[in-house]
Amino acid sequence: MERTFPRVRQKSIIKKYQKKARLSRNADILIFLDYILFLKRLAAEASIKALEEGERTLKSNHVNTVFKNVLKSCKG
């Protein structure tokens, strides 16, 4: 079965920013899933914002306007 994301690269990025982090075996998978859920929610909120403004396509300003609100709601 082929993996859908580079686990080694993700673990090295985590270790780069959290030098003393000790991750369990599947912690990187959970981090990746949280990241994907965040992106999905960000895209959905930006899509709603674009529709409110009467546009059919997403633009960077739609994403930028909803970014802080989505980030606040995703912090645990």
VMD Tcl script that builds the backbone (N, CA, C; Angstrom):
set m [mol new atoms 228]
animate dup $m
set s [atomselect $m all]
$s set {name element resname resid chain x y z} {
  {N N MET 1 A 0.828 -1.173 0.000}
  {CA C MET 1 A 0.000 0.000 0.000}
  {C C MET 1 A 0.882 1.250 0.000}
  {N N GLU 2 A 0.567 2.180 -0.859}
  {CA C GLU 2 A 1.363 3.389 -0.990}
  {C C GLU 2 A 0.912 4.447 0.018}
  {N N ARG 3 A 1.865 5.106 0.631}
  {CA C ARG 3 A 1.543 6.158 1.590}
  {C C ARG 3 A 1.217 7.445 0.847}
  {N N THR 4 A 0.337 8.232 1.422}
  {CA C THR 4 A -0.100 9.452 0.751}
  {C C THR 4 A 0.679 10.687 1.186}
  {N N PHE 5 A 1.557 10.562 2.156}
  {CA C PHE 5 A 2.354 11.705 2.577}
  {C C PHE 5 A 3.715 11.215 3.051}
  {N N PRO 6 A 4.742 12.054 2.950}
  {CA C PRO 6 A 6.098 11.644 3.344}
  {C C PRO 6 A 6.290 11.704 4.859}
  {N N ARG 7 A 6.257 10.563 5.498}
  {CA C ARG 7 A 6.351 10.515 6.960}
  {C C ARG 7 A 7.710 10.990 7.457}
  {N N VAL 8 A 8.769 10.614 6.763}
  {CA C VAL 8 A 10.110 10.982 7.213}
  {C C VAL 8 A 10.296 12.495 7.150}
  {N N ARG 9 A 9.830 13.091 6.073}
  {CA C ARG 9 A 9.956 14.542 5.930}
  {C C ARG 9 A 9.158 15.259 7.015}
  {N N GLN 10 A 7.971 14.776 7.289}
  {CA C GLN 10 A 7.144 15.417 8.311}
  {C C GLN 10 A 7.786 15.280 9.690}
  {N N LYS 11 A 8.332 14.117 9.996}
  {CA C LYS 11 A 8.991 13.938 11.291}
  {C C LYS 11 A 10.204 14.849 11.423}
  {N N SER 12 A 10.945 15.040 10.328}
  {CA C SER 12 A 12.109 15.922 10.392}
  {C C SER 12 A 11.689 17.377 10.586}
  {N N ILE 13 A 10.569 17.779 10.008}
  {CA C ILE 13 A 10.066 19.141 10.209}
  {C C ILE 13 A 9.647 19.335 11.661}
  {N N ILE 14 A 8.981 18.348 12.229}
  {CA C ILE 14 A 8.559 18.438 13.629}
  {C C ILE 14 A 9.777 18.520 14.538}
  {N N LYS 15 A 10.781 17.701 14.284}
  {CA C LYS 15 A 11.992 17.707 15.110}
  {C C LYS 15 A 12.759 19.020 14.962}
  {N N LYS 16 A 12.663 19.645 13.788}
  {CA C LYS 16 A 13.350 20.914 13.556}
  {C C LYS 16 A 12.808 22.003 14.469}
  {N N TYR 17 A 11.498 22.025 14.661}
  {CA C TYR 17 A 10.883 23.066 15.471}
  {C C TYR 17 A 10.706 22.665 16.931}
  {N N GLN 18 A 10.627 21.395 17.208}
  {CA C GLN 18 A 10.505 20.893 18.578}
  {C C GLN 18 A 11.639 19.900 18.809}
  {N N LYS 19 A 12.802 20.415 19.179}
  {CA C LYS 19 A 13.996 19.579 19.261}
  {C C LYS 19 A 13.895 18.456 20.296}
  {N N LYS 20 A 13.207 18.701 21.393}
  {CA C LYS 20 A 13.116 17.694 22.447}
  {C C LYS 20 A 11.835 16.878 22.380}
  {N N ALA 21 A 11.118 16.985 21.291}
  {CA C ALA 21 A 9.838 16.279 21.167}
  {C C ALA 21 A 10.076 14.781 21.017}
  {N N ARG 22 A 9.340 14.023 21.789}
  {CA C ARG 22 A 9.378 12.570 21.671}
  {C C ARG 22 A 8.016 12.136 21.169}
  {N N LEU 23 A 7.976 11.686 19.940}
  {CA C LEU 23 A 6.710 11.330 19.307}
  {C C LEU 23 A 6.469 9.834 19.398}
  {N N SER 24 A 5.228 9.489 19.602}
  {CA C SER 24 A 4.883 8.074 19.549}
  {C C SER 24 A 4.897 7.623 18.092}
  {N N ARG 25 A 4.656 6.366 17.883}
  {CA C ARG 25 A 4.790 5.791 16.553}
  {C C ARG 25 A 3.877 6.425 15.514}
  {N N ASN 26 A 2.645 6.704 15.877}
  {CA C ASN 26 A 1.682 7.212 14.906}
  {C C ASN 26 A 1.286 8.666 15.145}
  {N N ALA 27 A 2.070 9.390 15.914}
  {CA C ALA 27 A 1.742 10.794 16.185}
  {C C ALA 27 A 1.807 11.630 14.920}
  {N N ASP 28 A 2.731 11.313 14.027}
  {CA C ASP 28 A 2.843 12.088 12.792}
  {C C ASP 28 A 1.599 11.934 11.920}
  {N N ILE 29 A 0.962 10.789 11.972}
  {CA C ILE 29 A -0.270 10.584 11.204}
  {C C ILE 29 A -1.384 11.465 11.762}
  {N N LEU 30 A -1.482 11.544 13.087}
  {CA C LEU 30 A -2.503 12.392 13.710}
  {C C LEU 30 A -2.261 13.871 13.410}
  {N N ILE 31 A -1.001 14.275 13.414}
  {CA C ILE 31 A -0.671 15.661 13.075}
  {C C ILE 31 A -1.065 15.955 11.636}
  {N N PHE 32 A -0.803 15.018 10.745}
  {CA C PHE 32 A -1.167 15.195 9.335}
  {C C PHE 32 A -2.681 15.280 9.168}
  {N N LEU 33 A -3.423 14.450 9.881}
  {CA C LEU 33 A -4.883 14.486 9.784}
  {C C LEU 33 A -5.448 15.806 10.306}
  {N N ASP 34 A -4.884 16.322 11.389}
  {CA C ASP 34 A -5.308 17.632 11.891}
  {C C ASP 34 A -5.031 18.725 10.869}
  {N N TYR 35 A -3.889 18.620 10.199}
  {CA C TYR 35 A -3.521 19.587 9.165}
  {C C TYR 35 A -4.512 19.543 8.004}
  {N N ILE 36 A -4.882 18.348 7.576}
  {CA C ILE 36 A -5.834 18.191 6.473}
  {C C ILE 36 A -7.209 18.730 6.871}
  {N N LEU 37 A -7.645 18.465 8.093}
  {CA C LEU 37 A -8.931 18.992 8.562}
  {C C LEU 37 A -8.923 20.517 8.617}
  {N N PHE 38 A -7.796 21.084 9.024}
  {CA C PHE 38 A -7.671 22.540 9.042}
  {C C PHE 38 A -7.791 23.106 7.632}
  {N N LEU 39 A -7.090 22.509 6.675}
  {CA C LEU 39 A -7.156 22.993 5.294}
  {C C LEU 39 A -8.555 22.851 4.713}
  {N N LYS 40 A -9.224 21.754 5.044}
  {CA C LYS 40 A -10.585 21.543 4.548}
  {C C LYS 40 A -11.532 22.605 5.102}
  {N N ARG 41 A -11.400 22.894 6.383}
  {CA C ARG 41 A -12.263 23.913 6.990}
  {C C ARG 41 A -11.950 25.303 6.447}
  {N N LEU 42 A -10.661 25.579 6.231}
  {CA C LEU 42 A -10.258 26.865 5.666}
  {C C LEU 42 A -10.832 27.045 4.266}
  {N N ALA 43 A -10.780 25.998 3.453}
  {CA C ALA 43 A -11.330 26.071 2.101}
  {C C ALA 43 A -12.840 26.259 2.128}
  {N N ALA 44 A -13.519 25.587 3.042}
  {CA C ALA 44 A -14.973 25.715 3.131}
  {C C ALA 44 A -15.375 27.125 3.552}
  {N N GLU 45 A -14.695 27.674 4.554}
  {CA C GLU 45 A -15.009 29.028 5.013}
  {C C GLU 45 A -14.694 30.068 3.940}
  {N N ALA 46 A -13.584 29.880 3.226}
  {CA C ALA 46 A -13.232 30.812 2.154}
  {C C ALA 46 A -14.234 30.726 1.015}
  {N N SER 47 A -14.742 29.537 0.750}
  {CA C SER 47 A -15.760 29.366 -0.287}
  {C C SER 47 A -17.042 30.090 0.090}
  {N N ILE 48 A -17.437 29.992 1.347}
  {CA C ILE 48 A -18.627 30.699 1.820}
  {C C ILE 48 A -18.427 32.209 1.690}
  {N N LYS 49 A -17.242 32.679 2.044}
  {CA C LYS 49 A -16.941 34.111 1.941}
  {C C LYS 49 A -17.010 34.577 0.488}
  {N N ALA 50 A -16.506 33.765 -0.437}
  {CA C ALA 50 A -16.553 34.126 -1.856}
  {C C ALA 50 A -17.994 34.185 -2.348}
  {N N LEU 51 A -18.813 33.241 -1.924}
  {CA C LEU 51 A -20.219 33.246 -2.331}
  {C C LEU 51 A -20.961 34.451 -1.760}
  {N N GLU 52 A -20.610 34.849 -0.541}
  {CA C GLU 52 A -21.228 36.032 0.051}
  {C C GLU 52 A -20.903 37.292 -0.740}
  {N N GLU 53 A -19.707 37.319 -1.318}
  {CA C GLU 53 A -19.294 38.474 -2.113}
  {C C GLU 53 A -19.755 38.370 -3.562}
  {N N GLY 54 A -20.425 37.287 -3.905}
  {CA C GLY 54 A -20.965 37.127 -5.247}
  {C C GLY 54 A -19.966 36.639 -6.278}
  {N N GLU 55 A -18.897 35.993 -5.837}
  {CA C GLU 55 A -17.892 35.469 -6.757}
  {C C GLU 55 A -17.946 33.951 -6.758}
  {N N ARG 56 A -17.585 33.379 -7.890}
  {CA C ARG 56 A -17.627 31.923 -8.013}
  {C C ARG 56 A -16.280 31.262 -7.750}
  {N N THR 57 A -15.211 32.027 -7.840}
  {CA C THR 57 A -13.883 31.456 -7.645}
  {C C THR 57 A -13.271 31.969 -6.346}
  {N N LEU 58 A -12.447 31.123 -5.751}
  {CA C LEU 58 A -11.729 31.514 -4.541}
  {C C LEU 58 A -10.511 32.338 -4.924}
  {N N LYS 59 A -10.272 33.373 -4.165}
  {CA C LYS 59 A -9.084 34.194 -4.363}
  {C C LYS 59 A -8.351 34.289 -3.038}
  {N N SER 60 A -7.128 34.764 -3.108}
  {CA C SER 60 A -6.311 34.817 -1.899}
  {C C SER 60 A -6.914 35.733 -0.835}
  {N N ASN 61 A -7.606 36.779 -1.259}
  {CA C ASN 61 A -8.184 37.669 -0.251}
  {C C ASN 61 A -9.316 36.991 0.523}
  {N N HIS 62 A -10.024 36.047 -0.088}
  {CA C HIS 62 A -11.054 35.300 0.635}
  {C C HIS 62 A -10.414 34.422 1.713}
  {N N VAL 63 A -9.325 33.771 1.344}
  {CA C VAL 63 A -8.627 32.905 2.299}
  {C C VAL 63 A -8.037 33.739 3.429}
  {N N ASN 64 A -7.435 34.868 3.077}
  {CA C ASN 64 A -6.807 35.712 4.095}
  {C C ASN 64 A -7.811 36.286 5.086}
  {N N THR 65 A -9.023 36.580 4.623}
  {CA C THR 65 A -10.009 37.161 5.537}
  {C C THR 65 A -10.540 36.153 6.549}
  {N N VAL 66 A -10.614 34.891 6.193}
  {CA C VAL 66 A -11.155 33.889 7.118}
  {C C VAL 66 A -10.064 33.117 7.858}
  {N N PHE 67 A -8.806 33.342 7.510}
  {CA C PHE 67 A -7.702 32.569 8.077}
  {C C PHE 67 A -7.633 32.678 9.599}
  {N N LYS 68 A -7.673 33.887 10.128}
  {CA C LYS 68 A -7.525 34.064 11.577}
  {C C LYS 68 A -8.677 33.438 12.353}
  {N N ASN 69 A -9.889 33.559 11.828}
  {CA C ASN 69 A -11.041 32.970 12.519}
  {C C ASN 69 A -10.968 31.450 12.539}
  {N N VAL 70 A -10.559 30.857 11.430}
  {CA C VAL 70 A -10.443 29.397 11.371}
  {C C VAL 70 A -9.314 28.930 12.278}
  {N N LEU 71 A -8.214 29.660 12.286}
  {CA C LEU 71 A -7.087 29.295 13.139}
  {C C LEU 71 A -7.473 29.363 14.615}
  {N N LYS 72 A -8.221 30.377 14.999}
  {CA C LYS 72 A -8.682 30.484 16.394}
  {C C LYS 72 A -9.597 29.325 16.767}
  {N N SER 73 A -10.456 28.937 15.843}
  {CA C SER 73 A -11.397 27.862 16.159}
  {C C SER 73 A -10.724 26.494 16.192}
  {N N CYS 74 A -9.591 26.345 15.523}
  {CA C CYS 74 A -8.909 25.046 15.486}
  {C C CYS 74 A -7.897 24.870 16.611}
  {N N LYS 75 A -7.529 25.936 17.280}
  {CA C LYS 75 A -6.574 25.803 18.380}
  {C C LYS 75 A -7.240 25.093 19.540}
  {N N GLY 76 A -6.493 24.185 20.166}
  {CA C GLY 76 A -7.072 23.415 21.244}
  {C C GLY 76 A -6.620 23.816 22.526}
}
mol reanalyze $m
mol bondsrecalc $m
mol representation Tube
mol addrep $m
